[in-house]
């Protein structure tokens, strides 16, 4: 035996028998490449999606301008929130008005004023009391002094002069401690008035009060400088912190009355409702087109890298494009029928129904991972394009993911019910959460829950309809279809049971064996069971040629040549496929049926023709045309078919004999090269062997031997009681011939 690696981490077995196969080996899957058909399919998909997503940007029917009179009544078709720009602007102005102007302290203002007053008194108080020149005093102090002021101060007595000096210095120091802003003339006037009314002046003689007050008034100056930059920053900050004033308009509420003057508030409401597009936004259209093309390109690269089988299957790519386009088109059609714009709450429920149902169909027909990617991109992209609607993105993405998870592992009809519960429950929870975020009223919140549950039920109905519409045209086999085919009341199975009851019973047993083995190795148990039910349909055309259907004592094969018998057996596979295609069996089932014999040698007729002497030149005439099993399911059906048919001749089926028998049957298939092209591993074969052994031990138990029977009666009845129609030395029958009920001529051991 030679070991060979065919797939990563899967050890394959290949026979090194002297007889080498001359038929061509299975060709590897072609490397994924971009073909013109796929390129134009991607380009067309991007174009259609771009068109659908740009429809809401077209100019709408409501055309009004500010201060015009409304030509007709406009009613809100949905509940929406919008910003009242006038109210927001008023609030911003109020916030800016509350901001005080920013000033900087002039450091030397107080000291300069005090120095000016001091300079005046020092200039007047010279050692020689001579009359100083007014211009010299003005130049030294920087003050504008009148002649009466100087004359009064110069003519004062020493005591009064000193008192005037003290009062002036205290008065200027006290006044300059206040706030005197340079851009507010009132501050300077108020400071001067305050100095004139200061009680300190009452300590002076009456003739010096006015001169000192005039001196102080002349010395007072601004001590705060206006900071324009800091003020502007404060205004901007106040404006940014002012909350936007939002308004809420309920569905059915009158937005604009006929003949009413249009205000900015009306325009804001119409814009929020999507009813006011004055012209086509070229830049928005360009952005959407670029975004959609990038997304389609990304999906193409993703499929090429991680889903080669899907990428190389152009019909299924076309199905993926159809489902993506239909989901977006469903939103458009639904919004049009309901009179809704392309934003808002109602659109979110439409997204739940359309995108979620498309995602579930993709998950069941193509791939759950691809479905997850598609719905995520559709939800995010559409949410961004359609006015940045949070509801749409959250509802659609959450609902779609719940649906994909619930249908990805669908195996029976009860799973459909569970999927409905999952989608409806997810929609209800999302409706509650988003309602809290959007601060909806309680009535709207519970209405949203009801709408979410309703949209989930509609999504499930659309999913079922989509699977029914696309499954057969695109040749996809789903478990829902397999469940229908497994029903014994199916017309073709009814005809099969009536025409070939023995083969029908054999098919049921093969189905049980194959189903258990498929579950043990993680293969598609439902597919292999259904294929087992239908794998021998071709025996309906000539039931008398298969021994399990012969009720008389004559074996038809005794009257014809071995080569003709082999031809009849070979044709039952071809004729079975013709019947399967005529009744509309899925391609997956037909593929397994066509491979369930592979290129197995019909040993019984081959040895009849050669007389027990191997003849390589005749061997090809007694082999099935194939192909060999290409999948785990086909290989399991081949092994189960052979084991079940041959197990009918086991004498005294003890666990040890059953184990040896199953090992020999599986080893014969492996040594004959029948498992070379399927992905079964050594671990899989061990699991299949164990399952077959357990099942057969439970089925082929020993029969009770009645003590009162005579030897002759026992010899007559034992074959029927034990299920052993032939002597112990007789070999296993060919599975295609049937589960032998009559004696055949003895052939070499192991050669049916």
GUMI-877525 format. One record per residue (C-alpha): x, y negated, z negated; residue in three letters. Coordinates in steps of 0.25 Angstrom, whole numbers, padded with zeros to 4 digits, always signed. Layout:
N
XYZALA
...
REM end
This chain:
752
+0000+0000+0000UNK
+0005-0014+0003UNK
+0001-0026-0004UNK
-0002-0039+0004UNK
-0006-0053+0000UNK
-0017-0059+0008UNK
-0023-0070-0001UNK
-0017-0077-0012UNK
-0017-0069-0025UNK
-0025-0058-0019UNK
-0017-0045-0016UNK
-0022-0038-0004UNK
-0020-0023+0000UNK
-0017-0018+0013UNK
-0016-0004+0017UNK
-0003+0001+0023UNK
-0010+0013+0029UNK
-0003+0018+0042UNK
-0015+0014+0050UNK
-0014-0001+0052UNK
-0025-0009+0056UNK
-0025-0014+0071UNK
-0037-0023+0070UNK
-0033-0038+0068UNK
-0031-0043+0054UNK
-0040-0054+0048UNK
-0035-0067+0053UNK
-0032-0078+0042UNK
-0041-0090+0041UNK
-0037-0101+0050UNK
-0030-0113+0044UNK
-0040-0124+0042UNK
-0038-0135+0053UNK
-0046-0147+0058UNK
-0054-0144+0070UNK
-0061-0154+0079UNK
-0075-0148+0074UNK
-0071-0150+0059UNK
-0066-0164+0062UNK
-0078-0169+0069UNK
-0087-0162+0058UNK
-0079-0170+0047UNK
-0080-0183+0055UNK
-0095-0181+0058UNK
-0098-0178+0043UNK
-0090-0190+0039UNK
-0098-0199+0049UNK
-0112-0194+0045UNK
-0108-0195+0030UNK
-0103-0209+0032UNK
-0116-0213+0040UNK
-0125-0208+0029UNK
-0117-0215+0018UNK
-0117-0228+0025UNK
-0132-0229+0028UNK
-0135-0236+0015UNK
-0125-0247+0020UNK
-0134-0251+0031UNK
-0142-0264+0030UNK
-0155-0261+0023UNK
-0169-0266+0025UNK
-0169-0277+0014UNK
-0163-0289+0020UNK
-0165-0301+0011UNK
-0155-0313+0007UNK
-0154-0322-0005UNK
-0166-0332-0007UNK
-0174-0326+0005UNK
-0188-0321+0003UNK
-0190-0306+0003UNK
-0198-0302+0015UNK
-0204-0289+0008UNK
-0205-0282-0005UNK
-0193-0274-0009UNK
-0195-0263-0019UNK
-0184-0255-0026UNK
-0184-0240-0022UNK
-0175-0236-0034UNK
-0170-0240-0047UNK
-0157-0248-0046UNK
-0148-0257-0054UNK
-0142-0269-0048UNK
-0134-0281-0053UNK
-0141-0295-0054UNK
-0130-0304-0048UNK
-0137-0317-0053UNK
-0138-0312-0067UNK
-0124-0307-0067UNK
-0119-0320-0062UNK
-0126-0328-0073UNK
-0121-0319-0084UNK
-0107-0321-0078UNK
-0109-0336-0078UNK
-0113-0335-0093UNK
-0101-0327-0097UNK
-0092-0337-0090UNK
-0099-0349-0096UNK
-0097-0342-0110UNK
-0082-0342-0107UNK
-0074-0354-0113UNK
-0063-0361-0106UNK
-0049-0357-0109UNK
-0039-0368-0114UNK
-0025-0368-0118UNK
-0019-0376-0130UNK
-0011-0388-0126UNK
+0001-0386-0136UNK
+0006-0400-0137UNK
-0007-0408-0136UNK
-0009-0410-0151UNK
+0006-0414-0153UNK
+0007-0423-0141UNK
-0006-0431-0146UNK
+0000-0432-0160UNK
+0014-0437-0154UNK
+0007-0447-0146UNK
+0000-0453-0159UNK
+0012-0452-0167UNK
+0020-0459-0156UNK
+0010-0471-0156UNK
+0011-0473-0171UNK
+0027-0472-0170UNK
+0028-0482-0159UNK
+0019-0492-0167UNK
+0026-0489-0180UNK
+0040-0495-0176UNK
+0050-0501-0186UNK
+0047-0515-0181UNK
+0033-0518-0180UNK
+0033-0523-0167UNK
+0022-0522-0157UNK
+0025-0510-0148UNK
+0021-0510-0133UNK
+0009-0502-0130UNK
+0015-0496-0118UNK
+0027-0491-0126UNK
+0017-0484-0135UNK
+0009-0478-0124UNK
+0021-0473-0117UNK
+0027-0467-0130UNK
+0014-0460-0135UNK
+0007-0457-0121UNK
-0006-0463-0126UNK
-0015-0474-0121UNK
-0016-0484-0132UNK
-0024-0497-0131UNK
-0018-0510-0136UNK
-0028-0512-0148UNK
-0024-0498-0153UNK
-0010-0501-0153UNK
-0012-0515-0159UNK
-0020-0509-0170UNK
-0010-0499-0174UNK
+0002-0509-0173UNK
-0005-0519-0182UNK
-0009-0509-0193UNK
-0002-0510-0206UNK
+0008-0500-0210UNK
-0001-0492-0219UNK
-0013-0492-0209UNK
-0003-0489-0197UNK
+0002-0476-0205UNK
-0012-0473-0208UNK
-0016-0474-0194UNK
-0005-0465-0190UNK
-0008-0454-0200UNK
-0023-0454-0195UNK
-0019-0454-0180UNK
-0010-0442-0182UNK
-0020-0434-0190UNK
-0031-0438-0181UNK
-0024-0434-0168UNK
-0019-0421-0174UNK
-0033-0417-0179UNK
-0040-0421-0165UNK
-0029-0413-0157UNK
-0032-0400-0165UNK
-0046-0400-0158UNK
-0048-0394-0144UNK
-0047-0404-0133UNK
-0048-0397-0119UNK
-0042-0404-0107UNK
-0053-0400-0097UNK
-0064-0405-0107UNK
-0064-0420-0108UNK
-0075-0419-0119UNK
-0064-0413-0128UNK
-0055-0425-0127UNK
-0067-0435-0130UNK
-0072-0427-0141UNK
-0058-0427-0148UNK
-0057-0442-0146UNK
-0071-0444-0152UNK
-0067-0435-0164UNK
-0054-0443-0166UNK
-0062-0456-0167UNK
-0072-0450-0177UNK
-0062-0444-0186UNK
-0063-0448-0201UNK
-0048-0450-0201UNK
-0050-0463-0194UNK
-0057-0468-0206UNK
-0045-0469-0214UNK
-0039-0480-0205UNK
-0042-0495-0206UNK
-0053-0498-0197UNK
-0044-0506-0187UNK
-0035-0493-0185UNK
-0046-0483-0183UNK
-0049-0487-0168UNK
-0034-0488-0164UNK
-0031-0474-0171UNK
-0043-0468-0164UNK
-0039-0473-0151UNK
-0025-0468-0153UNK
-0030-0454-0156UNK
-0040-0454-0145UNK
-0029-0457-0135UNK
-0020-0446-0141UNK
-0030-0435-0140UNK
-0027-0425-0128UNK
-0032-0412-0124UNK
-0026-0400-0131UNK
-0032-0388-0123UNK
-0029-0385-0108UNK
-0040-0378-0100UNK
-0035-0364-0095UNK
-0042-0361-0082UNK
-0035-0348-0080UNK
-0039-0342-0093UNK
-0053-0348-0092UNK
-0055-0341-0079UNK
-0051-0328-0084UNK
-0061-0329-0095UNK
-0072-0332-0086UNK
-0068-0320-0077UNK
-0068-0311-0089UNK
-0082-0316-0094UNK
-0087-0314-0080UNK
-0082-0300-0079UNK
-0088-0296-0092UNK
-0102-0301-0089UNK
-0111-0289-0086UNK
-0118-0287-0073UNK
-0132-0290-0074UNK
-0139-0277-0068UNK
-0154-0276-0065UNK
-0162-0264-0063UNK
-0173-0262-0053UNK
-0182-0250-0053UNK
-0188-0242-0042UNK
-0200-0248-0036UNK
-0197-0262-0042UNK
-0199-0274-0032UNK
-0186-0279-0029UNK
-0190-0291-0020UNK
-0204-0296-0017UNK
-0208-0301-0004UNK
-0206-0316-0003UNK
-0198-0317-0015UNK
-0185-0325-0014UNK
-0173-0316-0014UNK
-0163-0318-0026UNK
-0149-0312-0029UNK
-0156-0302-0038UNK
-0165-0297-0027UNK
-0152-0295-0018UNK
-0145-0288-0029UNK
-0157-0278-0031UNK
-0158-0275-0016UNK
-0143-0273-0015UNK
-0144-0263-0027UNK
-0156-0255-0021UNK
-0148-0254-0008UNK
-0158-0262+0000UNK
-0149-0274+0004UNK
-0138-0272+0014UNK
-0136-0284+0022UNK
-0126-0278+0032UNK
-0118-0265+0035UNK
-0106-0265+0025UNK
-0095-0261+0035UNK
-0085-0259+0025UNK
-0093-0250+0016UNK
-0097-0241+0029UNK
-0082-0240+0032UNK
-0078-0236+0018UNK
-0089-0225+0018UNK
-0085-0220+0031UNK
-0070-0219+0027UNK
-0074-0213+0013UNK
-0083-0202+0020UNK
-0072-0199+0030UNK
-0062-0197+0019UNK
-0071-0188+0011UNK
-0074-0179+0023UNK
-0059-0179+0026UNK
-0056-0175+0012UNK
-0067-0164+0012UNK
-0061-0158+0025UNK
-0047-0158+0019UNK
-0052-0151+0006UNK
-0060-0140+0014UNK
-0047-0138+0023UNK
-0038-0136+0011UNK
-0047-0129+0001UNK
-0059-0123+0009UNK
-0052-0117+0022UNK
-0064-0107+0024UNK
-0074-0119+0024UNK
-0065-0128+0032UNK
-0063-0118+0043UNK
-0078-0115+0044UNK
-0084-0126+0052UNK
-0098-0123+0051UNK
-0097-0123+0036UNK
-0090-0137+0037UNK
-0102-0141+0045UNK
-0111-0136+0034UNK
-0103-0144+0024UNK
-0104-0157+0032UNK
-0119-0155+0034UNK
-0121-0153+0019UNK
-0113-0166+0016UNK
-0121-0174+0026UNK
-0134-0169+0022UNK
-0132-0172+0008UNK
-0129-0187+0011UNK
-0140-0187+0021UNK
-0150-0182+0011UNK
-0147-0194+0002UNK
-0150-0203+0014UNK
-0163-0196+0018UNK
-0168-0195+0004UNK
-0165-0209+0001UNK
-0172-0213+0014UNK
-0184-0205+0011UNK
-0185-0210-0003UNK
-0182-0225+0001UNK
-0170-0225-0007UNK
-0157-0233-0004UNK
-0143-0226-0005UNK
-0141-0229-0019UNK
-0146-0227-0033UNK
-0153-0216-0042UNK
-0162-0210-0031UNK
-0150-0208-0022UNK
-0143-0200-0034UNK
-0154-0190-0034UNK
-0154-0189-0019UNK
-0139-0186-0021UNK
-0142-0176-0031UNK
-0151-0169-0021UNK
-0143-0170-0008UNK
-0128-0169-0012UNK
-0131-0159-0023UNK
-0139-0150-0014UNK
-0128-0151-0003UNK
-0117-0148-0013UNK
-0124-0136-0018UNK
-0126-0131-0004UNK
-0111-0133-0001UNK
-0108-0126-0013UNK
-0116-0113-0010UNK
-0113-0113+0005UNK
-0099-0118+0006UNK
-0091-0120-0007UNK
-0094-0126-0021UNK
-0080-0133-0021UNK
-0083-0140-0007UNK
-0097-0143-0012UNK
-0091-0150-0025UNK
-0082-0159-0016UNK
-0093-0163-0006UNK
-0103-0167-0017UNK
-0093-0174-0025UNK
-0088-0182-0013UNK
-0103-0185-0008UNK
-0107-0190-0022UNK
-0095-0199-0024UNK
-0094-0204-0010UNK
-0109-0207-0009UNK
-0110-0213-0023UNK
-0099-0223-0019UNK
-0105-0226-0006UNK
-0119-0228-0011UNK
-0117-0240-0020UNK
-0108-0233-0030UNK
-0120-0225-0036UNK
-0116-0218-0049UNK
-0129-0210-0049UNK
-0127-0204-0035UNK
-0113-0200-0038UNK
-0116-0194-0052UNK
-0129-0187-0048UNK
-0124-0181-0035UNK
-0111-0176-0040UNK
-0116-0170-0053UNK
-0128-0164-0047UNK
-0120-0158-0035UNK
-0110-0152-0044UNK
-0120-0146-0053UNK
-0127-0140-0040UNK
-0114-0135-0034UNK
-0110-0128-0047UNK
-0123-0121-0049UNK
-0124-0116-0034UNK
-0110-0112-0032UNK
-0111-0099-0039UNK
-0126-0096-0035UNK
-0128-0081-0035UNK
-0143-0079-0037UNK
-0156-0086-0036UNK
-0156-0090-0051UNK
-0143-0098-0048UNK
-0152-0107-0039UNK
-0161-0110-0052UNK
-0148-0113-0060UNK
-0143-0122-0049UNK
-0156-0130-0050UNK
-0155-0131-0065UNK
-0140-0136-0064UNK
-0143-0146-0053UNK
-0155-0152-0060UNK
-0149-0152-0074UNK
-0136-0159-0068UNK
-0145-0170-0062UNK
-0153-0172-0074UNK
-0141-0174-0083UNK
-0134-0183-0073UNK
-0147-0191-0072UNK
-0147-0193-0087UNK
-0132-0197-0087UNK
-0132-0207-0076UNK
-0145-0213-0081UNK
-0138-0216-0094UNK
-0126-0222-0086UNK
-0135-0231-0078UNK
-0144-0235-0090UNK
-0157-0230-0083UNK
-0170-0231-0090UNK
-0175-0219-0097UNK
-0186-0217-0087UNK
-0176-0218-0076UNK
-0167-0208-0083UNK
-0177-0197-0084UNK
-0183-0200-0070UNK
-0168-0197-0066UNK
-0168-0184-0073UNK
-0180-0180-0066UNK
-0175-0184-0053UNK
-0162-0177-0055UNK
-0169-0164-0058UNK
-0177-0166-0046UNK
-0165-0169-0037UNK
-0159-0156-0042UNK
-0170-0148-0038UNK
-0171-0154-0025UNK
-0156-0152-0023UNK
-0157-0137-0026UNK
-0168-0136-0016UNK
-0160-0143-0006UNK
-0148-0134-0009UNK
-0157-0121-0007UNK
-0162-0127+0006UNK
-0148-0131+0011UNK
-0143-0117+0008UNK
-0154-0111+0015UNK
-0152-0120+0027UNK
-0137-0119+0028UNK
-0133-0105+0024UNK
-0137-0097+0036UNK
-0134-0107+0047UNK
-0120-0108+0042UNK
-0118-0093+0039UNK
-0116-0095+0024UNK
-0119-0084+0014UNK
-0124-0089+0000UNK
-0129-0081-0012UNK
-0143-0086-0010UNK
-0144-0080+0003UNK
-0137-0067-0002UNK
-0148-0066-0013UNK
-0159-0067-0003UNK
-0152-0055+0005UNK
-0150-0047-0007UNK
-0165-0046-0009UNK
-0170-0032-0006UNK
-0183-0038+0000UNK
-0175-0044+0011UNK
-0181-0038+0024UNK
-0168-0033+0030UNK
-0165-0026+0017UNK
-0179-0020+0017UNK
-0177-0015+0031UNK
-0163-0010+0027UNK
-0169-0002+0015UNK
-0180+0004+0024UNK
-0171+0008+0035UNK
-0159+0014+0028UNK
-0162+0016+0013UNK
-0150+0024+0011UNK
-0141+0013+0016UNK
-0149+0003+0008UNK
-0146+0010-0005UNK
-0132+0011-0001UNK
-0131-0004+0002UNK
-0137-0007-0012UNK
-0127+0002-0019UNK
-0116-0005-0011UNK
-0121-0018-0015UNK
-0121-0015-0030UNK
-0106-0010-0029UNK
-0102-0022-0020UNK
-0109-0032-0029UNK
-0102-0027-0042UNK
-0088-0027-0035UNK
-0090-0041-0029UNK
-0093-0046-0043UNK
-0081-0039-0049UNK
-0071-0046-0039UNK
-0078-0059-0038UNK
-0083-0057-0024UNK
-0097-0062-0019UNK
-0106-0051-0025UNK
-0119-0056-0019UNK
-0113-0056-0005UNK
-0107-0042-0006UNK
-0120-0036-0012UNK
-0129-0042+0000UNK
-0119-0037+0010UNK
-0120-0023+0004UNK
-0135-0024+0005UNK
-0134-0027+0020UNK
-0120-0020+0024UNK
-0127-0008+0030UNK
-0138-0014+0038UNK
-0133-0008+0051UNK
-0137+0006+0046UNK
-0152+0002+0048UNK
-0150+0004+0063UNK
-0145+0019+0062UNK
-0149+0023+0048UNK
-0148+0038+0052UNK
-0133+0037+0054UNK
-0130+0034+0040UNK
-0131+0046+0030UNK
-0138+0038+0019UNK
-0150+0036+0027UNK
-0151+0050+0033UNK
-0163+0057+0027UNK
-0162+0070+0036UNK
-0152+0081+0036UNK
-0146+0077+0049UNK
-0134+0068+0049UNK
-0134+0060+0062UNK
-0118+0059+0063UNK
-0118+0074+0064UNK
-0123+0073+0078UNK
-0114+0062+0083UNK
-0099+0060+0085UNK
-0091+0053+0074UNK
-0088+0041+0083UNK
-0102+0039+0086UNK
-0105+0040+0071UNK
-0094+0030+0068UNK
-0100+0020+0078UNK
-0113+0021+0072UNK
-0107+0018+0058UNK
-0099+0006+0064UNK
-0111+0000+0070UNK
-0119-0001+0057UNK
-0110-0013+0053UNK
-0112-0020+0066UNK
-0127-0017+0066UNK
-0128-0021+0052UNK
-0122-0035+0055UNK
-0131-0037+0066UNK
-0143-0034+0057UNK
-0137-0043+0047UNK
-0135-0055+0057UNK
-0150-0052+0062UNK
-0156-0053+0048UNK
-0147-0066+0045UNK
-0138-0060+0034UNK
-0127-0070+0030UNK
-0113-0070+0037UNK
-0107-0067+0024UNK
-0115-0054+0022UNK
-0113-0050+0037UNK
-0098-0052+0036UNK
-0097-0042+0024UNK
-0106-0032+0031UNK
-0097-0032+0043UNK
-0085-0029+0035UNK
-0090-0019+0025UNK
-0084-0007+0033UNK
-0072-0015+0038UNK
-0064-0005+0047UNK
-0067+0007+0038UNK
-0064+0020+0045UNK
-0076+0030+0046UNK
-0068+0042+0041UNK
-0079+0052+0042UNK
-0082+0050+0056UNK
-0067+0048+0059UNK
-0063+0061+0053UNK
-0075+0068+0061UNK
-0069+0062+0074UNK
-0055+0065+0071UNK
-0056+0078+0064UNK
-0049+0073+0052UNK
-0037+0070+0059UNK
-0034+0055+0059UNK
-0034+0048+0073UNK
-0030+0034+0073UNK
-0036+0032+0087UNK
-0050+0036+0083UNK
-0049+0028+0070UNK
-0054+0015+0075UNK
-0067+0021+0081UNK
-0071+0025+0067UNK
-0068+0012+0060UNK
-0078+0001+0057UNK
-0074-0012+0066UNK
-0073-0021+0053UNK
-0069-0031+0050UNK
-0063-0027+0037UNK
-0069-0034+0024UNK
-0064-0049+0024UNK
-0070-0052+0010UNK
-0071-0046-0003UNK
-0086-0044-0001UNK
-0084-0036+0011UNK
-0073-0028+0005UNK
-0082-0025-0007UNK
-0094-0021+0002UNK
-0085-0011+0010UNK
-0080-0005-0003UNK
-0093-0004-0010UNK
-0099+0002+0003UNK
-0089+0013+0004UNK
-0089+0016-0011UNK
-0104+0017-0012UNK
-0106+0026+0000UNK
-0095+0035-0003UNK
-0099+0036-0018UNK
-0111+0044-0014UNK
-0103+0057-0012UNK
-0095+0056-0025UNK
-0097+0069-0033UNK
-0098+0068-0048UNK
-0094+0053-0048UNK
-0086+0052-0061UNK
-0080+0039-0064UNK
-0066+0044-0060UNK
-0071+0049-0047UNK
-0079+0036-0044UNK
-0066+0028-0047UNK
-0058+0037-0038UNK
-0068+0036-0027UNK
-0069+0021-0028UNK
-0054+0020-0028UNK
-0053+0029-0016UNK
-0064+0021-0008UNK
-0057+0008-0011UNK
-0043+0013-0008UNK
-0048+0019+0006UNK
-0053+0005+0010UNK
-0041-0002+0005UNK
-0032+0008+0012UNK
-0040+0007+0025UNK
-0037-0008+0025UNK
-0051-0012+0024UNK
-0048-0022+0012UNK
-0036-0029+0019UNK
-0044-0041+0024UNK
-0052-0044+0012UNK
-0048-0052-0001UNK
-0049-0041-0011UNK
-0038-0039-0021UNK
-0033-0027-0029UNK
-0040-0033-0041UNK
-0053-0034-0033UNK
-0052-0019-0028UNK
-0050-0014-0042UNK
-0062-0022-0047UNK
-0070-0016-0035UNK
-0066-0002-0038UNK
-0070-0004-0053UNK
-0084-0009-0050UNK
-0086+0002-0039UNK
-0082+0012-0049UNK
-0091+0007-0060UNK
-0103+0006-0051UNK
-0101+0019-0045UNK
-0099+0026-0058UNK
-0112+0020-0063UNK
-0120+0024-0050UNK
-0114+0038-0047UNK
-0116+0045-0060UNK
-0117+0060-0061UNK
-0131+0067-0060UNK
-0137+0076-0069UNK
-0136+0091-0066UNK
-0149+0098-0069UNK
-0146+0112-0075UNK
-0159+0119-0070UNK
-0156+0117-0056UNK
-0151+0129-0048UNK
-0137+0128-0041UNK
-0144+0128-0027UNK
-0153+0116-0031UNK
-0141+0109-0038UNK
-0133+0110-0025UNK
-0145+0105-0017UNK
-0148+0093-0026UNK
-0135+0089-0031UNK
-0130+0080-0019UNK
-0143+0072-0021UNK
-0142+0071-0036UNK
-0127+0067-0036UNK
-0127+0059-0024UNK
-0116+0068-0018UNK
-0121+0073-0004UNK
-0107+0079+0000UNK
-0097+0089-0006UNK
-0087+0083-0015UNK
-0076+0085-0005UNK
-0084+0076+0005UNK
-0078+0062+0008UNK
-0085+0049+0006UNK
-0094+0045+0017UNK
-0092+0033+0026UNK
-0100+0021+0020UNK
-0107+0018+0033UNK
-0112+0032+0035UNK
-0119+0031+0021UNK
-0120+0038+0008UNK
-0120+0053+0012UNK
-0132+0061+0009UNK
-0128+0073+0017UNK
-0116+0082+0019UNK
-0106+0078+0029UNK
-0095+0087+0035UNK
-0083+0087+0026UNK
-0072+0078+0030UNK
-0059+0075+0023UNK
-0059+0069+0010UNK
-0062+0054+0010UNK
-0066+0054+0025UNK
-0081+0052+0026UNK
REM end
